[in-house]
Amino acid sequence: MNFKRFILHRLLLSIIVIFGLSIVIFCIARIIPGDPARMALGATATDYALENFREENHLNEVLPVQYVYWIGGVLRGDFGISTMTSRPVSGDIMEFLPATLEVVVLAALFLVVGSIFLGTLAAKHRDSVLDGLIRVFSYAGVAMPGFVLAILLMLLFGYVWPVIPVLGRLSHGITSPPSITGMYTVDSLLSGDFKTFWNAFLHTLVPALALCAGGMFQEARLVRNAMTENMGRDYLAAMKGYGVPNRLIMNKYLLKPSLIPAVSCMGMDIASLMSNAFLIEVIFGWPGISKYGMNGMLAKDLNAISGVIMVFGILFVGINILVDIIVAYLDPRIRLGGGK
Amino acid sequence: MNRRKEAEIKKALAYEAKRKEERPVTSEKEKQIENMKKAWHKFSRNKLSVVGLIIVCLIVLGAVFAGYITPYPEHASAYVDFANSSKAPSSRFLLGTDNMGRDILTRIVFSFRGALYMAVIVLLIAVPSGVFLGILAGYLKGSVLDTIVMRITDVFLSVPALLLALAVASVLKPNLTNAMIAVTVMWWPWYTRLVYGMATSYRNENFVISADLIGAGKFHIIFREILPNCLSAIFTKMALDVGWVILIGATLSYVGLGEQPPTPSLGQMVSDGSRYMPDAWWMTVFPSIAIIIIILGFNFMGDGIGDMLSKGDGKDE
């Protein structure tokens, strides 16, 4: 199987997965004991209004027909009306998604860069204090729920050592930049407003840190372990013998194969990063899609819940394809289709 | 000379027969003890596993005897004592009190009950069903059943467990049972995937092929030949998963979708306490530490069980 066919195969598989996910989400939204119309309109709605609502939303049809209506809407980008905000869910998602992406992308960046950097450092200075510290932090990162870390960081930067702002996206008195992408940091850079950019960036910092810290130290451990394992390989000894500079060996011939296990885990980590965003956005008052989804869940807003999860599912599947492609790039055995 | 040799052989044979007759039970028992010693050696090679085991034992004991060992068992339910509300840690209240004046230590120990209960029930339901589907799909690789089961598994694994569990729990009524249902629904696919991989590789092994040749039924092959070989991997994953289930359970109860007050749960204590930050830091910090310790304990123990079960089950080495 060559590289193009490999990617095509993955894409086809993910379309099936997304289709299946839509069925699962639809089932979740319908297993609710109770009347969706009553939940949407509240206890005071008249029978006439309820009947009207059911008719409008095809709730009188059998479930498969309802699903066809629903998925038809989803394919056109229509997730229905949110009962919480009384606006189209797709509009809400478009409004709130950029804020989440801003944090998640920064957190993912921290995760990738930080884990590779720390892992390489730990592998170079094996059994040093730093190596031990990373080990301890990786255990703590496994065991600490995202919300606990977020609260602790909130305590640290909010009260004990207030050098970085922790609440919201911008400080008071700073107007939001003109909306281009919806991400404040990018927008302010595009419009050349560095003061706003710096402020927005500082606000992103702590939530991103809370999101990535747990995964980062675990990834650093993976990189470190793979590097120390590969260090003893014959091909590296041969290269040293040929007189290849140590730096080149470390940063290219040792690092590249050592990244494979970490990168395959990073997909999972970035995915769990996004699900952790569900709690962290609420804690930091970050007006993103996760906070919107969380509020929707607490308000039993079915359209909002299914819309948000659908969007997340598509994002996850996309990330996984990306990770597969990167792993294939790093690992010629997969790319060229030889071996296992 | 010859006769003497014969006599010696006879004697030896008689001794052997006598030994077999007399001590079959003890030798079996000795073998068991030997095996257990070996297993313990493997388990305790890593000191962290022993630490994990001790933590887990303490937590289980604490949960079982919570009513006897905690200083104020009555504080574990709807109890109000405003005279002592929000007291800092002291010799009377070791970890302080919450805004209702209830002892935090007591409530933490009582909340172990719900956490362990949830982990046990979730795994007892999710693991057998996941394993059953995985082994069936793996043995019948290429069949329609395989395709259906594994594609459904892919769908569930495409979204992180926490997200779908949150969604399921949110549409149901918030309580512990529904939180368990939500987590169970998300948990089985991991076991299906795990066992599927093993079953597909075992079905081409000689022991399965020869069982097939002598006419063993499918049922026998799946449950008597393939399943025992998967058990050590399944148990290792289960031991590690106890911690994860508790983590997700704490997250659900943190957002109010788990155990409902006044019954204490760790996530709910963290969330209630965080409203009184930073002045009453003990309300948040101690339950958080309790969560971290539980999960670390189960993870360390799980790693040890993994070491113990790896390479020949510690039996036939």
Interface residues (C-beta under 8 A of the other chain):
Chain A: L13 S14 I16 V17 I18 G20 L21 I23 V24 I25 I28 A29 I31 I32 P33 Y139 A140 V142 A143 M144 P145 G146 F147 V148 I151 L152 M154 L155 G158 Y159 V160 A271 S272 M274 S275 N276 F278 L279 V282 I283 M294 M297 L298 K300 L302 I305 I309 F312 G313 F316 V317 N320
Chain B: R151 I152 D154 V155 F156 S158 V159 P160 L162 L163 L164 L166 A167 V168 S170 V171 L172 K173 G243 L247 A250 T251 Y254 V255 G256 L257 G267 V270 S271 S274 M277 P278 W281 T284 S288 I291 I292 I293 I295 L296 N299
